[in-house]
Amino acid sequence: MTDELDQAMTEFVQAAAMHVLEFDAGARQECLIGLHESWVDIGKQAGMDDTAARIHADMLVDFTRDMVSAIELSGGALGGTA
C-alpha cells in the first residue's frame, strides 16, 4: 500500500509540475500560490484543521517546485506561455 501511495503522490506532483511549466517563468510563482490555496481548501474539505491543511499544502508546493526544477534541469521542459 505504501508503494502505491508513494507512486500516486509522485504522479500527482508530476502533474502539478507540468501544469506550472505551462506558464512562463514570471507567472510560475503566482501559479504555485494558486495551487497552494486550492490545496488548503481541499485539505479543509477533507477534514483537516487550518494549520494541518496549510502544512500539507506547503509540502505539496515544495515538492512541486522541486519537480519543476528537476524537469527543467533535465531538459524536459520547453517552457510555456499561459
N, C-alpha and C positions, 0 to 999 in steps of 0.2 A: 504493500500500500504506500509506503514512504517513497519508493522509487516512482510510482505512478504520480504521486503528488508533486515530487520534485520535477518530473517531466512536464506536468501540467503548468506549474509555475514558470518554468523556463519558457515554454511556448507562449504563455501569457505575456511575459516580459518581452520576448522577441516581437510579438505582435504590437505591443505598445511602442517599442523602439522603432519599428518600421513605420508606425504612424507618425512618430516625432520626426523621422527622417524625411517625411513628405514636405516638411516646412523648411524654408531657408534658415540658415544658422541664426539670424537675428530673431526669428519668431519661435525658435525651439523652446526657449525658457518659458514663454507665455503658454505654449502647448503643455509643457510639464506642469505648470501651475494649474492649468485647467484639469489635467488628468488627476492631480493631487486632490483638488476639491471634489471631483467626481468620486474618487476612491474613498474620501472621507464620508461622503454621503452614502455610498454603498455599505461601508462599514457600519454606519449608524443604523441603516435599514436592516442590516444583518444582526443587530442587537448589541453592537459594541458601544461602550460609552465614548464620549468625545475624545478623551485622551487616547484610548486604545485605537480608535479609528484613525486619529492623526499619526500616531506612531506607525501603524501599519501602512498608511499612505506614504509616509516619509520613506519607509523601507522600499516600497514599490517604486517610488520616484528615483531613489538612489540606484536600485538595480537597473531601472530603465535607462538612466543617464549613463551608467557603466556599459550597458549593452550598446547604446548608441555609439559611445566612444570605441568600443571593440569592433563594431561593424565598420565604422569609418577607418580605423587603423588597418583593418584587413582589406580595405579597398572595395568592400561590398556595398558601399553606399555611393550613389551618384548625386545625392542631394536632391532638392526638390524646390518647387515653387508653389506654395499653397495659395 
